Amino acid sequence: MCFRAMQASKAPSQMFSDMCNLTDMVAKRINPSLVITGDPGLGKTYNVIRTLKAQGLTEGTDFVHVKGRATAAGMFITLFENADKMIIFDDCDSVFRDTDAVNILKGALDSYDRRIISWMAAKPLKDSDGEPLPRSFEFRGQIIFISNVPIDRVDSAIRSRSFVIDIALTSEQMIQRMRDLLPEVEPEVPATIKMDALDGLSQAYERYQGVELNFRSLIKAIRIRQAGFENWRDMIAEQVMGV
């Protein structure tokens, strides 16, 4: 059996359990880094942060959460300022388009006893007070890198340095995952309404191209169904289009 076929037959709950176990290992410093890939809206970030907090870690004190565009310089500064903490880089996919940023990330993800991060440009970087930063330092923290980029587009050297897990769900797995977690989504909404909404979302996915099948679209569907409009199925289909 090929790996993709194995993934397609895997229970979604097992995928997320594996991801949380790997996160737990990074939190316990058993391994310094983890790369998580997969489509947006699957709950990757939510489960990572929930796992860290279950370990007693506090955001801002024990770990920092960095989101959005990351340049090579920005990554170097972030690593320097949090050299002893865990850093979650979330949706920082611009890193992969910058050779310097990729090389800095490689250094931070490595499993060597000492991870030395260097900035060998003509001008040194400066901190927020305008003071020059050292051209190199030792990074002693952990990295969890969460990306929506397909796993095969992530630099092979980055993959080889870390634990890696790809949360790639088929449509059937995604619907099953939604059904499993339906009690936790919009918990104040009656279960019958949420089941109707999931049914409407599933039907829209089967009928139309471009429907986003993720937890964000499920929440939209639940809220539309809860409002009680006569044409709620059509409205769900319209609001969950990814185009």
FIBALO-973293 format. One line per 10 residues: number of its first residue (from 1); for each residue x, z, y of N, C-alpha, C. Coordinates in pm, 1 decimal. Example, Ala and Ser with C-alpha at 12.3 -4.5 7.8 and 13.67 -1.06 7.14 Angstrom:
<nodes>
1> 1319.0 780.0 -569.0 1230.0 780.0 -450.0 1320.0 780.0 -330.0 | 1285.0 708.0 -225.0 1367.0 714.0 -106.0 1290.0 787.0 3.0
</nodes>
This chain:
<nodes>
1> 84.8 0.0 -119.2 0.0 0.0 0.0 88.8 0.0 124.9 | 59.0 -88.4 221.7 136.6 -89.7 345.7 96.4 29.0 433.0 | 182.6 58.6 533.0 160.1 176.4 615.5 29.2 165.0 693.2 | 0.2 45.6 749.4 -122.2 28.5 828.6 -245.9 50.1 742.1 | -240.0 2.0 617.1 -353.7 21.6 527.2 -372.5 169.7 496.4 | -259.7 240.7 481.3 -267.4 384.3 456.5 -331.0 455.7 575.6 | -290.1 416.2 699.3 -347.2 477.5 818.8 -496.7 452.2 828.9 | -537.9 330.5 793.7 -679.3 294.4 804.0 -765.8 373.4 706.3 | -704.5 422.0 597.3 -780.1 498.8 499.1 -771.0 649.1 521.5 | -693.9 688.6 621.6 -669.9 830.3 647.0 -785.6 890.5 726.7
11> -823.2 1010.2 692.8 -929.4 1077.4 768.5 -880.1 1107.8 909.5 | -960.0 1077.1 1013.7 -917.8 1106.9 1151.3 -879.1 1252.7 1170.2 | -951.5 1342.8 1104.6 -920.5 1485.5 1119.3 -779.7 1515.7 1070.2 | -732.5 1442.6 967.3 -597.8 1463.8 915.5 -493.0 1413.7 1013.8 | -521.5 1299.5 1079.2 -429.2 1247.6 1180.5 -407.3 1350.5 1291.1 | -516.5 1405.1 1341.5 -505.4 1500.2 1451.2 -446.2 1633.1 1403.9 | -473.9 1669.6 1281.0 -410.7 1789.8 1225.6 -260.0 1770.8 1216.9 | -216.4 1653.0 1172.8 -72.7 1624.0 1166.6 -10.6 1629.5 1305.7 | -80.6 1573.1 1405.4 -29.5 1573.5 1542.5 -14.7 1716.2 1594.1 | -112.3 1799.8 1566.7 -105.9 1938.6 1612.9 5.1 2015.5 1540.4
21> 26.5 1985.7 1411.5 134.9 2051.6 1337.8 271.1 2012.7 1394.4 | 289.2 1885.5 1429.0 415.2 1841.0 1488.5 434.6 1903.9 1626.5 | 325.9 1912.6 1704.4 332.2 1979.5 1834.5 373.5 2124.6 1817.7 | 318.9 2189.1 1716.6 351.5 2328.5 1688.0 500.4 2343.8 1655.6 | 557.4 2248.2 1584.2 699.1 2254.0 1550.5 787.3 2240.9 1673.8 | 743.8 2156.4 1769.2 818.2 2144.1 1894.8 805.4 2273.1 1975.4 | 685.8 2330.1 1977.9 664.5 2455.4 2052.1 750.9 2568.1 1996.6 | 774.6 2566.3 1866.1 856.6 2669.2 1802.1 1004.9 2633.6 1800.7 | 1040.1 2522.6 1867.1 1179.4 2475.9 1879.5 1240.7 2437.1 1745.1 | 1156.2 2402.9 1649.6 1207.0 2352.8 1522.1 1260.8 2211.7 1540.6
31> 1196.2 2136.1 1627.7 1242.7 2002.6 1665.0 1226.6 1989.2 1816.4 | 1320.6 1923.3 1884.6 1315.3 1922.3 2030.8 1218.3 1823.5 2092.6 | 1165.2 1727.7 2013.8 1084.6 1625.8 2080.7 983.1 1561.6 1988.0 | 878.3 1509.5 2051.0 769.0 1442.1 1980.6 718.1 1329.4 2068.7 | 699.6 1211.6 2010.0 638.6 1098.2 2078.8 503.9 1071.0 2013.2 | 397.3 1070.2 2095.5 261.2 1046.8 2046.5 208.9 919.3 2111.3 | 166.9 823.0 2030.2 109.4 699.5 2082.9 -32.4 682.3 2031.2 | -106.1 592.0 2095.0 -243.6 566.6 2052.9 -329.8 525.5 2170.3 | -446.6 473.6 2140.6 -537.8 426.3 2243.9 -580.0 540.2 2336.9 | -617.6 507.5 2461.6 -664.2 612.0 2553.3 -799.8 668.1 2511.0
41> -825.5 790.2 2556.9 -956.5 849.6 2534.4 -979.0 905.1 2395.2 | -871.1 932.1 2320.5 -885.4 984.8 2184.9 -870.9 1136.3 2178.8 | -824.7 1196.3 2287.5 -805.8 1341.2 2288.6 -664.4 1384.8 2255.7 | -567.3 1294.8 2272.0 -428.0 1330.3 2240.2 -379.6 1444.3 2328.5 | -395.0 1427.8 2459.9 -346.9 1529.7 2554.3 -421.9 1660.9 2535.3 | -552.4 1653.1 2520.5 -634.9 1772.6 2503.3 -586.4 1855.2 2384.1 | -559.8 1788.6 2271.7 -518.6 1860.8 2151.3 -377.6 1916.9 2163.4 | -288.6 1844.6 2231.7 -153.3 1895.1 2252.7 -156.5 2023.5 2334.7 | -226.3 2020.3 2447.9 -229.6 2137.6 2535.4 -300.8 2254.2 2467.7 | -406.5 2225.4 2394.3 -476.4 2332.5 2322.6 -384.3 2397.5 2218.9
51> -303.2 2316.3 2151.0 -209.4 2369.5 2052.6 -104.2 2458.0 2117.7 | -52.2 2414.0 2231.5 49.7 2492.3 2302.4 -7.3 2625.5 2349.9 | -127.5 2621.7 2403.8 -188.7 2745.7 2452.0 -220.6 2840.0 2336.8 | -253.7 2783.4 2220.7 -278.1 2867.3 2103.5 -150.6 2938.4 2058.5 | -35.2 2881.4 2094.5 93.8 2944.8 2065.3 132.0 3048.5 2170.8 | 45.3 3066.8 2270.2 72.6 3164.7 2374.6 153.6 3109.8 2489.8 | 172.3 2977.4 2495.0 248.3 2916.9 2603.9 158.5 2894.8 2725.1 | 216.0 2910.3 2843.3 141.0 2899.2 2968.7 191.4 2780.3 3048.6 | 96.5 2699.2 3095.9 134.9 2584.1 3178.2 194.1 2632.7 3310.3 | 304.8 2573.9 3349.3 374.5 2612.5 3471.1 486.5 2711.2 3446.1
61> 469.2 2795.4 3345.2 572.7 2892.7 3309.8 654.6 2845.8 3189.9 | 584.2 2810.0 3083.2 651.5 2767.8 2960.2 659.6 2615.7 2946.4 | 561.1 2547.4 3000.9 564.7 2401.4 2994.0 505.8 2342.4 3121.2 | 547.9 2219.7 3152.1 494.5 2146.2 3266.7 433.3 2017.3 3215.4 | 333.4 1970.3 3289.1 257.6 1851.6 3250.9 275.2 1747.7 3360.5 | 347.3 1640.2 3329.6 377.4 1535.5 3426.9 296.4 1411.9 3392.1 | 219.3 1359.5 3488.4 135.9 1242.4 3463.2 168.4 1131.3 3562.3 | 150.4 1007.0 3516.6 160.9 892.7 3607.0 296.7 824.4 3603.3 | 319.6 742.6 3705.1 440.2 659.6 3711.0 565.9 746.0 3715.3 | 664.8 706.7 3636.3 790.4 781.3 3632.7 907.1 684.1 3647.4
71> 986.0 701.5 3752.2 1107.1 622.4 3770.4 1224.1 694.4 3703.3 | 1335.7 625.1 3693.9 1454.7 687.7 3636.3 1496.1 809.2 3718.3 | 1497.8 793.9 3851.1 1536.1 905.2 3938.3 1438.6 1021.0 3924.9 | 1309.3 988.4 3922.6 1207.9 1093.1 3908.8 1219.9 1167.2 3777.7 | 1251.1 1094.4 3670.7 1267.7 1159.1 3540.9 1390.2 1250.8 3540.4 | 1499.7 1204.6 3599.1 1621.3 1286.9 3605.4 1593.1 1417.1 3680.0 | 1526.2 1408.3 3794.8 1496.5 1527.1 3875.2 1403.8 1622.1 3798.6 | 1300.7 1565.7 3733.8 1206.4 1649.0 3658.0 1277.1 1722.0 3544.2 | 1365.1 1652.7 3474.1 1439.4 1715.6 3365.3 1532.6 1824.5 3417.8 | 1597.3 1798.2 3531.2 1688.4 1897.2 3588.6 1612.3 2022.6 3632.4
81> 1499.4 2003.3 3699.2 1424.5 2117.4 3751.6 1356.3 2198.7 3641.2 | 1342.0 2140.1 3523.6 1274.9 2209.1 3412.5 1362.5 2205.7 3287.5 | 1491.8 2227.8 3307.4 1590.0 2208.5 3200.3 1571.9 2304.2 3083.1 | 1499.3 2414.9 3101.5 1478.5 2511.7 2993.8 1333.8 2517.5 2947.2 | 1251.4 2427.4 2995.0 1108.7 2430.4 2961.8 1071.3 2313.0 2872.4 | 949.0 2317.6 2823.6 891.1 2201.3 2758.0 826.9 2114.0 2865.4 | 848.4 1984.8 2856.3 789.2 1890.6 2950.6 699.6 1794.4 2873.7 | 574.5 1783.0 2916.3 482.9 1683.4 2861.9 480.5 1566.2 2959.4 | 532.7 1452.8 2917.8 520.8 1329.7 2996.2 398.0 1256.0 2944.7 | 299.2 1240.2 3030.7 168.0 1189.0 2990.6 133.8 1063.5 3071.3
91> 108.4 952.8 3003.4 76.9 826.1 3070.2 190.0 781.7 3162.6 | 312.1 808.1 3124.7 430.2 765.7 3201.9 489.9 639.1 3140.9 | 403.4 544.2 3106.4 446.6 426.4 3032.6 537.2 334.4 3113.9 | 541.6 352.4 3245.5 631.6 271.1 3328.0 777.5 294.2 3288.7 | 806.6 405.3 3224.4 942.4 435.3 3177.9 996.1 321.6 3092.0 | 909.4 264.3 3007.2 954.6 163.5 2911.9 995.0 32.4 2977.5 | 960.6 14.8 3105.0 998.6 -107.8 3176.2 1126.1 -89.0 3258.7 | 1187.8 26.7 3249.3 1306.1 60.2 3329.2 1418.2 103.2 3234.4 | 1521.9 20.7 3224.6 1631.6 50.3 3131.2 1696.1 184.7 3159.8 | 1716.1 217.2 3288.1 1778.6 344.8 3322.8 1690.1 461.8 3280.6
101> 1559.2 448.2 3301.5 1467.0 555.0 3262.7 1465.2 572.8 3110.6 | 1468.0 462.2 3036.6 1471.4 469.9 2890.9 1596.9 543.2 2844.4 | 1710.7 513.8 2906.4 1835.6 578.7 2865.9 1835.0 728.5 2895.7 | 1775.4 766.2 3008.6 1762.7 908.7 3040.3 1671.5 977.2 2939.3 | 1559.8 909.7 2905.6 1466.6 966.3 2808.0 1533.6 981.1 2671.4 | 1615.1 882.9 2633.6 1687.0 892.8 2506.4 1771.4 1020.2 2501.4 | 1841.9 1048.4 2610.8 1925.7 1167.4 2615.4 1845.7 1295.6 2602.1 | 1728.5 1297.9 2663.1 1645.6 1419.1 2657.1 1582.0 1438.8 2519.9 | 1552.7 1328.1 2450.6 1485.2 1336.0 2321.6 1579.4 1365.1 2205.9 | 1708.4 1350.1 2227.6 1802.7 1355.9 2116.7 1802.7 1491.6 2048.0
111> 1852.3 1492.7 1924.8 1852.1 1615.9 1845.8 1990.4 1679.4 1837.3 | 2085.7 1632.6 1918.4 2218.7 1693.6 1919.5 2210.6 1837.9 1969.2 | 2313.3 1916.9 1935.8 2317.7 2055.7 1982.0 2320.4 2062.5 2134.2 | 2392.2 1968.9 2197.0 2396.9 1963.4 2343.7 2345.8 1827.2 2388.5 | 2247.9 1830.8 2478.3 2192.8 1707.1 2533.4 2231.5 1698.9 2681.2 | 2328.5 1615.1 2710.4 2378.6 1601.0 2846.4 2311.1 1480.5 2911.7 | 2242.2 1504.8 3022.9 2173.6 1400.1 3097.8 2259.7 1365.6 3219.2 | 2286.4 1238.1 3240.1 2377.9 1196.9 3347.2 2312.1 1096.9 3441.9 | 2357.1 1102.8 3568.8 2316.1 1006.8 3672.7 2444.3 959.0 3740.6 | 2491.8 842.2 3699.6 2621.1 793.6 3744.9 2607.5 681.5 3848.9
121> 2517.4 700.3 3943.8 2500.5 603.2 4051.8 2597.3 635.3 4165.0 | 2611.0 541.7 4259.2 2705.0 561.6 4369.8 2668.1 682.6 4453.9 | 2535.4 701.3 4476.5 2489.6 814.2 4556.7 2421.1 916.3 4467.1 | 2450.8 1045.1 4483.9 2384.1 1147.8 4402.6 2238.5 1163.7 4445.7 | 2156.4 1206.9 4354.3 2017.3 1237.7 4387.3 2011.0 1370.2 4461.6 | 1900.5 1389.7 4536.0 1884.4 1513.5 4611.9 1755.2 1583.4 4572.0 | 1756.9 1717.0 4583.3 1636.7 1792.6 4553.8 1543.9 1793.2 4674.0 | 1434.2 1868.1 4665.8 1334.3 1869.2 4773.3 1387.0 1928.8 4902.7 | 1496.0 2004.9 4895.0 1557.0 2062.6 5014.6 1669.0 1976.1 5071.4 | 1689.2 1859.6 5007.9 1793.5 1770.0 5056.3 1931.5 1799.7 5002.7
131> 1941.6 1895.0 4909.5 2070.3 1928.3 4851.6 2101.2 1833.4 4735.5 | 2226.2 1786.4 4725.6 2259.9 1694.0 4617.1 2252.6 1761.1 4480.6 | 2201.7 1687.8 4383.4 2195.2 1736.9 4246.5 2324.8 1704.0 4173.6 | 2359.2 1779.0 4071.6 2478.3 1744.6 3992.6 2458.9 1608.7 3924.8 | 2568.2 1541.7 3898.5 2559.3 1410.7 3835.3 2529.6 1421.4 3686.0 | 2543.9 1538.7 3629.2 2508.1 1559.9 3488.8 2472.8 1706.6 3467.9 | 2392.1 1733.0 3366.0 2352.8 1869.9 3332.9 2310.3 1872.3 3186.9 | 2300.3 1992.6 3133.6 2256.1 2007.1 2995.0 2106.5 2037.5 2993.0 | 2031.6 1955.1 2920.7 1888.5 1978.5 2904.8 1866.4 2057.8 2776.6 | 1803.0 2173.5 2787.8 1783.5 2262.9 2674.5 1635.6 2279.0 2636.9
141> 1550.4 2203.0 2702.2 1407.5 2215.4 2676.8 1358.7 2122.9 2566.7 | 1228.2 2104.9 2563.1 1164.1 2016.2 2465.7 1083.5 1910.2 2540.8 | 1061.3 1798.8 2473.7 985.6 1689.0 2532.5 871.2 1649.7 2440.0 | 751.0 1637.3 2495.5 640.7 1570.2 2426.6 600.4 1452.8 2515.4 | 615.4 1332.3 2463.6 585.8 1210.6 2539.7 459.2 1148.8 2481.9 | 353.9 1142.6 2564.0 224.3 1089.9 2520.7 203.0 954.9 2587.9 | 176.6 852.7 2507.3 169.1 717.0 2560.9 52.0 640.1 2500.6 | -2.6 546.7 2580.1 -104.8 454.6 2529.7 -43.5 323.7 2481.4 | 89.3 311.0 2491.0 157.9 190.9 2445.3 156.4 186.9 2293.1 | 129.0 70.4 2232.0 135.3 61.1 2084.6 272.2 103.2 2033.3
151> 273.7 165.4 1918.2 396.6 223.1 1864.4 506.9 118.4 1849.4 | 471.6 -6.9 1815.2 574.8 -107.5 1793.8 635.5 -158.5 1923.6 | 580.4 -115.7 2038.8 638.2 -152.9 2168.0 723.3 -41.1 2228.2 | 733.5 69.0 2157.3 819.1 178.9 2201.6 960.1 153.8 2150.2 | 1058.6 168.9 2238.3 1198.3 144.3 2203.9 1234.7 212.8 2071.6 | 1297.5 137.2 1981.3 1329.3 191.5 1849.3 1424.2 311.0 1857.8 | 1512.9 311.7 1957.1 1605.1 424.7 1972.2 1530.3 551.2 2012.8 | 1422.8 536.2 2089.6 1339.7 651.1 2125.4 1266.4 702.7 2001.8 | 1211.3 609.9 1922.6 1140.0 651.2 1801.5 1232.0 723.7 1704.2 | 1355.3 676.9 1692.3 1446.5 735.1 1593.2 1493.2 874.9 1631.3
161> 1481.7 911.6 1759.7 1531.0 1040.8 1806.7 1428.0 1152.5 1795.4 | 1305.1 1120.3 1764.7 1197.1 1218.5 1774.6 1107.8 1214.9 1652.0 | 1027.0 1319.4 1639.4 907.8 1305.2 1558.5 819.3 1202.9 1629.7 | 750.6 1119.3 1552.8 662.3 1018.2 1611.4 532.0 1017.8 1533.4 | 420.9 1012.0 1605.0 291.9 994.1 1538.4 207.9 896.6 1618.9 | 147.6 803.6 1549.3 64.2 700.8 1611.9 -81.4 728.0 1575.5 | -160.7 763.9 1675.5 -303.4 789.8 1652.9 -377.8 659.1 1679.0 | -380.0 573.6 1578.8 -446.7 443.5 1589.6 -567.9 444.7 1497.4 | -686.1 453.1 1555.6 -808.0 464.5 1476.9 -881.8 331.7 1470.7 | -932.5 297.4 1352.8 -1024.8 185.8 1342.0 -1157.7 227.0 1406.6
171> -1246.5 131.9 1427.3 -1376.5 165.5 1486.9 -1453.0 263.8 1398.6 | -1442.2 245.4 1266.6 -1510.9 337.2 1175.3 -1451.8 478.5 1185.1 | -1318.4 487.6 1194.9 -1254.2 618.4 1208.2 -1290.6 684.2 1340.8 | -1299.5 602.9 1446.9 -1332.2 658.0 1578.2 -1474.3 714.2 1579.5 | -1567.1 643.1 1520.8 -1705.2 691.1 1515.3 -1714.0 818.5 1431.5 | -1638.6 822.0 1321.9 -1636.8 942.7 1239.2 -1577.9 1060.1 1315.8 | -1471.2 1033.9 1392.4 -1409.2 1139.5 1473.9 -1508.9 1191.7 1576.8 | -1583.0 1102.7 1641.5 -1684.5 1144.8 1738.0 -1791.8 1229.7 1669.6 | -1833.8 1185.6 1551.3 -1937.3 1261.0 1479.1 -1887.0 1400.9 1441.7 | -1761.1 1408.9 1399.3 -1704.1 1538.1 1361.4 -1698.3 1635.4 1479.1
181> -1666.4 1582.4 1596.9 -1646.4 1667.9 1714.2 -1767.7 1674.2 1805.9 | -1877.8 1612.3 1765.4 -1995.5 1606.6 1852.3 -2041.7 1744.8 1899.8 | -2036.4 1849.2 1816.5 -2078.3 1981.1 1867.1 -1993.3 2031.7 1983.8 | -1866.8 1987.5 1993.7 -1778.0 2034.3 2100.2 -1790.3 1952.6 2228.6 | -1850.3 1833.7 2220.1 -1862.4 1745.5 2336.2 -1991.9 1778.7 2408.9 | -1982.2 1804.2 2542.3 -2101.3 1839.9 2620.8 -2183.5 1945.0 2544.0 | -2127.3 2063.4 2520.1 -2190.2 2161.4 2430.8 -2326.8 2210.6 2475.6 | -2358.0 2195.8 2603.8 -2488.0 2244.0 2651.7 -2601.6 2145.8 2622.1 | -2568.3 2024.7 2577.8 -2668.6 1921.6 2552.0 -2720.6 1936.3 2409.1 | -2853.0 1924.0 2386.8 -2908.7 1935.5 2251.4 -2847.4 1833.7 2155.0
191> -2832.3 1874.6 2029.2 -2766.3 1790.5 1928.5 -2840.0 1659.3 1906.4 | -2973.3 1661.1 1914.3 -3049.6 1538.0 1891.2 -3018.6 1433.0 1998.2 | -3003.5 1475.6 2122.2 -2970.3 1383.4 2230.1 -2830.6 1325.8 2209.8 | -2737.3 1410.3 2167.1 -2601.0 1362.1 2145.4 -2594.4 1264.4 2028.7 | -2673.8 1288.7 1925.4 -2677.2 1195.7 1813.4 -2735.4 1061.8 1855.8 | -2842.1 1065.3 1937.9 -2898.3 941.7 1992.8 -2792.7 864.3 2071.3 | -2716.9 936.6 2153.9 -2615.5 872.7 2238.4 -2506.8 808.0 2153.4 | -2461.6 877.4 2048.9 -2360.5 820.3 1960.6 -2414.8 697.3 1888.9 | -2539.9 702.8 1848.7 -2603.2 587.7 1784.9 -2610.2 469.9 1882.2 | -2647.1 497.8 2007.3 -2654.0 391.1 2107.7 -2517.3 331.2 2136.0
201> -2415.6 415.3 2140.9 -2279.6 366.7 2164.2 -2233.1 280.8 2046.9 | -2260.9 325.1 1924.8 -2221.5 248.9 1805.5 -2290.5 112.1 1803.1 | -2418.5 109.6 1838.6 -2491.3 -17.0 1841.0 -2435.5 -110.7 1948.0 | -2401.1 -55.0 2063.0 -2344.1 -137.2 2170.2 -2211.3 -197.1 2125.2 | -2131.9 -118.3 2054.5 -2002.3 -167.1 2006.5 -2021.0 -282.2 1908.0 | -2123.7 -272.1 1823.0 -2149.8 -376.4 1724.5 -2204.9 -503.6 1787.9 | -2277.9 -488.8 1898.5 -2346.3 -604.2 1957.4 -2263.9 -677.9 2060.9 | -2178.5 -607.2 2134.8 -2111.9 -668.3 2249.3 -1959.9 -656.6 2238.4 | -1892.7 -756.3 2291.1 -1747.4 -750.3 2301.2 -1708.6 -670.4 2425.1 | -1595.9 -601.0 2417.7 -1544.0 -529.9 2534.7 -1592.8 -388.1 2551.7
211> -1667.8 -335.4 2453.3 -1715.3 -197.0 2462.7 -1599.7 -102.1 2430.8 | -1580.2 -2.0 2516.8 -1477.6 99.7 2493.8 -1533.0 206.1 2400.0 | -1466.7 221.9 2286.7 -1511.4 318.8 2188.4 -1414.5 436.5 2191.5 | -1443.7 532.6 2279.4 -1359.8 651.7 2290.9 -1445.3 766.5 2343.3 | -1382.0 883.3 2361.4 -1459.6 1000.9 2401.0 -1509.7 991.8 2544.8 | -1441.1 917.6 2629.0 -1490.6 899.9 2765.8 -1621.7 821.4 2764.0 | -1625.8 716.4 2680.6 -1749.5 638.3 2672.7 -1860.2 719.5 2605.1 | -1824.3 805.8 2511.0 -1924.7 890.9 2447.6 -1987.9 985.6 2549.0 | -1907.4 1044.3 2636.3 -1960.7 1135.2 2738.1 -2055.3 1060.6 2831.9 | -2017.2 938.7 2871.8 -2107.8 858.1 2954.5 -2240.1 836.4 2882.4
221> -2231.9 800.7 2752.7 -2352.9 772.9 2675.2 -2442.4 896.4 2665.9 | -2383.3 1012.6 2643.4 -2461.5 1136.1 2633.1 -2533.6 1164.9 2764.5 | -2464.9 1149.1 2875.3 -2525.1 1179.9 3005.6 -2638.2 1083.6 3039.0 | -2622.7 956.9 3001.3 -2730.4 860.1 3024.4 -2850.8 893.0 2936.8 | -2823.7 923.8 2809.6 -2935.6 956.6 2719.8 -3005.8 1083.1 2765.5 | -2932.8 1179.0 2814.4 -2991.6 1305.2 2859.3 -3084.0 1284.4 2978.5 | -3054.4 1183.9 3060.6 -3136.1 1158.0 3179.8 -3275.9 1107.4 3144.5 | -3291.9 1053.1 3023.3 -3424.9 1018.2 2975.3 -3479.7 884.6 3021.1 | -3395.1 792.8 3066.0 -3442.9 661.2 3108.0 -3498.7 583.8 2988.2 | -3602.2 500.8 3014.1 -3661.7 423.1 2905.9 -3561.4 324.0 2847.1
231> -3479.2 265.3 2931.7 -3383.7 163.7 2886.1 -3244.4 223.0 2864.2 | -3239.6 345.9 2812.0 -3110.8 415.3 2800.2 -3011.7 341.9 2711.9 | -3058.2 271.9 2608.9 -2965.7 198.1 2523.2 -2895.8 85.6 2600.9 | -2972.5 12.5 2680.1 -2913.3 -94.4 2760.6 -2816.9 -36.9 2864.4 | -2854.6 76.7 2923.6 -2769.2 138.2 3024.4 -2637.2 187.0 2963.5 | -2645.4 240.9 2841.3 -2522.5 282.4 2773.5 -2431.3 162.3 2752.5 | -2487.6 52.6 2702.4 -2407.8 -66.9 2677.3 -2340.1 -115.5 2805.8 | -2414.1 -109.6 2916.0 -2360.5 -157.8 3043.5 -2248.4 -68.2 3093.8 | -2261.5 62.5 3077.7 -2166.4 156.2 3136.9 -2040.8 178.9 3052.7 | -2040.7 136.8 2926.7 -1923.4 159.2 2843.8 -1844.0 31.1 2821.2
241> -1875.3 -72.4 2898.3 -1797.1 -195.5 2887.9 -1660.2 -171.9 2946.0 | -1556.0 -215.0 2875.6 -1420.7 -195.6 2921.7 -1370.0 -305.7 3011.4 | -1456.1 -400.2 3048.8 -1411.9 -511.9 3133.1 -1472.0 -497.9 3271.8
</nodes>
